[in-house]
Amino acid sequence: MADEIDTSTISVGGLGAHLARPAEPTGAGMLLLPMITGIGQRVREFAAELAESGVTPLSWDPFHGVSMDDHELDTMVELMHGLDDETCLAEMQRLLDHMFGELGLEKVGVIGYCLGGRFALLLGARDERLANVVAYHPTVPATPADNHTVDPFEETPRIAAPVMMLYPGQDTIVPHEVFTKLQDGLQSRTGAASIVHLYPEAHHGFSDTRSHGAEVNEAAYAVSQPQVLSFIRATTT
């Protein structure tokens, strides 16, 4: 089925975005928020997997065409430090407008990885149109970065949609106490489901195949991804 997926780079109000159209669309969509790689190969693979399940993913491009396909990590880190929370959230909401409008999707959720995982939580609190929120190992440091102006600990309890959050127990970027605080915020909600995964031996970014040289990361992704896809289907169809 993968060769029947139609992929393209589109422009939405001047924003570049990666679109993957399923062979048999279901009316379900997911806004995909990348990791630090930008719209690199692994992110396009994530999008293809969603499209293969009948979900239409539209991927936000935080770095406006720059990705780790042809740039070094140092470049991506510098660009990441230049992101502005409010600007990024406004861009995501423009993409959501496009998904509900021009793409004609009926139910749309958001899934983010690392950098994108943090933004998925923030967007979930900001936009009540979302059918779900999936945060794969969200990068929420104990001490906010200088350019982090929106507090995920304050925002997470405000999310109205069902949430799935996945955390690796050996995350050296996001301390366990941060995970616990985010989990407490999710579980303080009374209006929607909170599904929290803990993979005790996995490392930060375990969804990225570049980390799968470590068996614990490959195993964590093999267990988590089918459940993520089931959660997306259950909340968007």
C-alpha positions as CSV (number, residue, x, y, z in Angstrom):
1,M,0.0,0.0,0.0
2,A,2.9,2.3,0.7
3,D,3.4,2.9,-3.1
4,E,-0.2,4.1,-3.4
5,I,0.4,7.0,-0.9
6,D,0.6,10.3,-2.5
7,T,3.2,12.5,-0.8
8,S,3.9,16.2,-1.6
9,T,5.2,19.4,-0.1
10,I,2.4,21.9,0.0
11,S,2.2,25.6,0.9
12,V,-0.4,26.7,3.5
13,G,-0.5,30.4,3.8
14,G,3.2,30.6,3.0
15,L,4.1,27.7,5.3
16,G,5.7,24.6,3.8
17,A,4.3,21.3,5.0
18,H,4.6,17.6,4.1
19,L,1.3,16.0,3.1
20,A,0.8,12.2,2.8
21,R,-2.5,11.2,1.3
22,P,-3.8,7.7,2.0
23,A,-4.9,5.5,-0.9
24,E,-8.3,5.1,1.0
25,P,-8.8,8.2,3.2
26,T,-11.1,7.8,6.2
27,G,-11.8,11.4,7.1
28,A,-9.2,11.1,9.9
29,G,-6.1,13.3,10.1
30,M,-3.1,13.9,12.3
31,L,-1.0,17.0,12.5
32,L,2.5,15.7,12.8
33,L,5.1,17.7,14.8
34,P,8.6,16.6,14.1
35,M,11.6,16.1,16.3
36,I,14.8,18.2,15.9
37,T,15.5,16.5,12.5
38,G,12.8,18.6,10.8
39,I,11.0,17.0,7.9
40,G,13.7,14.4,7.5
41,Q,13.5,10.8,6.3
42,R,12.3,9.4,9.7
43,V,9.5,11.9,9.9
44,R,8.4,11.1,6.4
45,E,8.4,7.4,7.5
46,F,6.1,8.3,10.4
47,A,3.8,10.1,8.0
48,A,3.7,7.2,5.6
49,E,2.8,4.8,8.4
50,L,-0.1,6.9,9.4
51,A,-1.2,7.2,5.8
52,E,-1.1,3.5,5.4
53,S,-3.6,3.2,8.2
54,G,-6.0,5.5,6.3
55,V,-5.1,8.6,8.4
56,T,-4.1,11.8,6.5
57,P,-1.0,13.3,8.2
58,L,0.1,16.9,7.6
59,S,3.6,17.6,8.9
60,W,4.5,21.0,10.3
61,D,8.0,22.2,9.1
62,P,9.5,24.1,12.1
63,F,12.7,24.9,10.1
64,H,11.2,26.0,6.8
65,G,12.9,23.4,4.5
66,V,16.0,22.7,6.6
67,S,16.3,19.1,7.9
68,M,18.9,16.6,9.0
69,D,18.7,15.0,5.6
70,D,21.4,17.5,4.5
71,H,22.4,19.4,7.6
72,E,24.4,18.6,10.7
73,L,22.9,18.3,14.2
74,D,24.6,21.6,15.3
75,T,22.7,23.5,12.7
76,M,19.4,22.0,13.8
77,V,20.1,22.7,17.5
78,E,20.8,26.4,16.6
79,L,17.6,26.6,14.7
80,M,15.7,24.9,17.5
81,H,16.9,27.5,20.0
82,G,15.5,30.2,17.7
83,L,11.9,28.9,17.7
84,D,9.3,31.1,19.4
85,D,6.5,29.2,21.2
86,E,3.7,31.6,20.2
87,T,4.8,31.8,16.6
88,C,5.1,28.0,16.3
89,L,1.6,27.5,17.9
90,A,0.1,30.0,15.5
91,E,1.6,28.1,12.5
92,M,0.2,24.8,13.8
93,Q,-3.2,26.3,14.1
94,R,-3.0,27.6,10.5
95,L,-2.2,24.0,9.4
96,L,-5.2,22.7,11.5
97,D,-7.4,25.3,9.7
98,H,-6.2,23.8,6.4
99,M,-6.9,20.2,7.5
100,F,-10.4,21.0,8.5
101,G,-11.0,23.3,5.6
102,E,-9.3,22.6,2.3
103,L,-8.5,18.9,3.1
104,G,-12.0,18.3,4.4
105,L,-11.0,16.1,7.3
106,E,-13.6,15.4,9.9
107,K,-11.5,14.6,13.0
108,V,-7.9,15.7,13.5
109,G,-5.5,14.9,16.3
110,V,-1.9,15.9,16.9
111,I,1.2,13.7,17.3
112,G,4.6,15.0,18.2
113,Y,8.1,13.5,18.8
114,C,10.7,15.0,21.2
115,L,10.6,18.7,20.3
116,G,7.2,18.1,18.7
117,G,6.0,16.1,21.7
118,R,6.3,19.2,23.9
119,F,4.4,21.2,21.3
120,A,1.7,18.6,21.0
121,L,0.9,19.1,24.7
122,L,0.9,22.9,24.3
123,L,-1.3,22.8,21.2
124,G,-3.6,20.3,22.9
125,A,-4.3,22.9,25.6
126,R,-4.6,25.7,23.0
127,D,-6.9,24.2,20.4
128,E,-10.2,22.4,21.4
129,R,-10.8,21.1,17.9
130,L,-8.2,18.3,18.4
131,A,-9.6,14.8,18.7
132,N,-6.5,13.5,20.5
133,V,-3.0,14.4,21.6
134,V,0.0,12.0,21.3
135,A,3.3,13.0,22.9
136,Y,6.1,10.6,22.1
137,H,9.0,11.2,24.6
138,P,8.3,15.0,24.8
139,T,11.3,17.1,25.3
140,V,10.4,19.1,28.5
141,P,13.5,20.0,30.3
142,A,13.5,20.6,34.1
143,T,14.7,24.1,33.5
144,P,12.9,25.8,30.6
145,A,15.1,26.9,27.6
146,D,15.4,30.6,27.1
147,N,13.0,30.5,24.2
148,H,10.3,28.4,26.1
149,T,7.7,31.0,27.0
150,V,4.7,28.7,27.4
151,D,4.7,26.4,30.4
152,P,3.7,22.8,29.7
153,F,3.1,22.1,33.3
154,E,0.4,24.8,33.4
155,E,-1.0,23.9,30.0
156,T,-1.2,20.1,30.2
157,P,-4.1,20.0,32.7
158,R,-6.1,22.2,30.3
159,I,-6.1,19.7,27.4
160,A,-9.7,18.7,26.6
161,A,-8.9,15.8,24.3
162,P,-7.8,12.2,25.2
163,V,-4.0,12.1,25.6
164,M,-1.4,9.4,25.1
165,M,2.1,10.2,26.5
166,L,5.1,7.9,26.2
167,Y,8.1,8.3,28.3
168,P,11.5,6.4,28.3
169,G,12.8,5.6,31.8
170,Q,16.4,6.3,30.8
171,D,15.7,9.7,29.4
172,T,18.8,11.9,30.2
173,I,17.2,15.0,28.8
174,V,13.9,14.9,30.6
175,P,14.2,13.9,34.3
176,H,11.8,11.4,35.8
177,E,10.4,14.1,38.1
178,V,9.3,16.1,35.0
179,F,7.5,13.0,33.6
180,T,5.8,12.6,37.0
181,K,4.7,16.2,37.0
182,L,3.3,16.0,33.5
183,Q,1.6,12.7,34.4
184,D,0.0,14.3,37.4
185,G,-1.2,17.2,35.3
186,L,-2.8,14.8,32.8
187,Q,-4.4,12.7,35.5
188,S,-5.8,15.8,37.2
189,R,-8.2,16.1,34.3
190,T,-11.7,14.7,34.7
191,G,-13.1,15.1,31.2
192,A,-10.9,12.9,29.0
193,A,-8.7,9.8,29.1
194,S,-5.1,9.9,30.0
195,I,-3.0,7.0,28.7
196,V,0.6,7.1,30.0
197,H,3.3,4.6,28.9
198,L,6.5,4.1,30.8
199,Y,9.3,2.2,29.1
200,P,11.8,1.7,31.9
201,E,15.0,0.9,30.0
202,A,14.4,3.0,26.8
203,H,16.3,6.2,26.0
204,H,15.1,9.6,24.8
205,G,14.0,9.5,21.2
206,F,13.4,5.8,21.1
207,S,11.0,6.2,18.2
208,D,13.9,7.2,15.9
209,T,15.4,4.3,14.1
210,R,18.9,5.8,14.6
211,S,18.5,4.8,18.2
212,H,17.5,1.2,17.4
213,G,21.1,0.0,17.7
214,A,20.0,-0.4,21.3
215,E,17.6,-3.3,21.6
216,V,15.7,-1.6,24.4
217,N,14.8,1.3,22.1
218,E,13.7,-0.9,19.2
219,A,11.6,-3.1,21.5
220,A,10.0,0.0,23.1
221,Y,9.0,1.3,19.7
222,A,7.7,-2.1,18.6
223,V,5.4,-2.2,21.6
224,S,4.3,1.4,21.5
225,Q,3.6,2.2,17.9
226,P,0.8,-0.4,17.4
227,Q,-0.9,1.0,20.5
228,V,-0.5,4.6,19.3
229,L,-2.1,3.7,15.9
230,S,-5.0,2.0,17.7
231,F,-5.4,5.1,19.9
232,I,-5.5,7.3,16.9
233,R,-8.0,5.1,15.1
234,A,-10.2,5.0,18.2
235,T,-10.3,8.8,18.6
236,T,-10.5,9.9,14.9
237,T,-12.9,7.4,13.3
